[in-house]
Each structure stands twice: as structure tokens, then as C-alpha cells.
Amino acid sequence: MDAQQLKALQTPLKEAYREDAGRALITLRAHGSVDDQSIACKVETGRAIVTAGLHPATGGTGMELCSGDMLLEALVACAGVTLKAVATALEFRLGEARVSAEGDLDFRGTLGVARDAQVGFRTIRLAFKLDTDEPQERIDTLIKLTERYCVVFQTLNLRPELVVSAIR
């Protein structure tokens, strides 16, 4: 897809959202069910069902997916798609591009071993390896816009309101 094709695809959507902001508000959903045989949750991905379980550092076998890994994978996926869309829109000369994310966890927090240990990631690092001959200024713009428009990155960065409920 080139910049003109992307623009043709997105222009009517942008116009519709400018005319009626309510049309741009979409609710995404994810569903899963707790496994009755093990400490795991079966998550419906839309294409398959994956089983998430305990990380080996918390007593898991490593056979199930770790939700922390899944969070980083979602960040990589979103950042990669956003990078490609921004590069296309900017007509940025981009060969191969690799995206990686890594995060530091202190499992003492998750296991309740130390009250001062944070539950969740302390730090997440997102990195791009780009094959390009573009000047640094254009690379900086590409990364800045990717960061700005990546939904998962911004969700982590801005900390949305979280609402938890239980229904009987």
C-alpha cells in the first residue's frame, strides 16, 4: 500500500469522525474463561483460543502463555502496525523494520513477598531497528508519530480509567 492508497482508505473515515465524533468511539472486547483444571485462563483471540497461565517465576510450567508477555506482544504489534502506517503516510523509505519490547518485573510484588515491590512492570522498553537511508530528522519524526498514534503505547502511557466489576 502506498501513501495515496492509505489516504484514500482513511479520508472518508476521518471526515465521518470529524462530522460526528460519536462514530469514532468504538468499544473493543476481549473474552476468556477460567480453566477448571489448572490455574489458567482460556482467552478468545478471534482466530483461536490461547491459554494463559502462571509465569515460571510464579510457579507456572511455562507451557501456557504469560499475560505479561502478551502485553508486550500487543505493544509490539500495535507499534509495528502504527510505524508502517506512519511510514506509508510520510512516504518514508523503509526497508526491513523490527520492533521489540522488553519489560522488567519484580515477581516479589506479584507473589506478595514484599509490600514495597511493585506489582506489574517497572520499566518497558520499546525499540525499533530500521533499515533506511532517511535522514535522522525524518527518523525522529517517524518514531515521534508512531509513539503518538500507537494505541497500546498511549494506553500504557496515559493510564486510562480502569473499572472492575463482578456479576453473579
C-alpha positions, 0 to 999 in steps of 0.5 A, a space after each residue: 500500500 502506498 501513501 495515496 492508497 492509505 489516504 484514500 482508505 482513511 479520508 472518508 473515515 476521518 471526515 465521518 469522525 470529524 462530522 460526528 465524533 460519536 462514530 469514532 468511539 468504538 468499544 473493543 472486547 476481549 473474552 476468556 474463561 477460567 480453566 477448571 483444571 489448572 490455574 489458567 485462563 482460556 482467552 478468545 483471540 478471534 482466530 483461536 483460543 490461547 491459554 494463559 497461565 502462571 509465569 515460571 517465576 510464579 510457579 507456572 510450567 511455562 507451557 501456557 502463555 504469560 499475560 505479561 508477555 502478551 502485553 508486550 506482544 500487543 505493544 509490539 504489534 500495535 507499534 509495528 502496525 502504527 510505524 508502517 502506517 506512519 511510514 506509508 503516510 510520510 512516504 518514508 523509505 523503509 526497508 526491513 523494520 523490527 520492533 521489540 519490547 522488553 519489560 522488567 518485573 519484580 515477581 516479589 510484588 506479584 507473589 506478595 513477598 514484599 509490600 514495597 515491590 511493585 506489582 506489574 512492570 517497572 520499566 518497558 522498553 520499546 525499540 525499533 531497528 530500521 533499515 533506511 537511508 532517511 535522514 535522522 530528522 525524518 527518523 525522529 519524526 517517524 518514531 515521534 508519530 508512531 509513539 503518538 498514534 500507537 494505541 497500546 503505547 498511549 494506553 500504557 502511557 496515559 493510564 486510562 480509567 480502569 473499572 472492575 466489576 463482578 456479576 453473579 
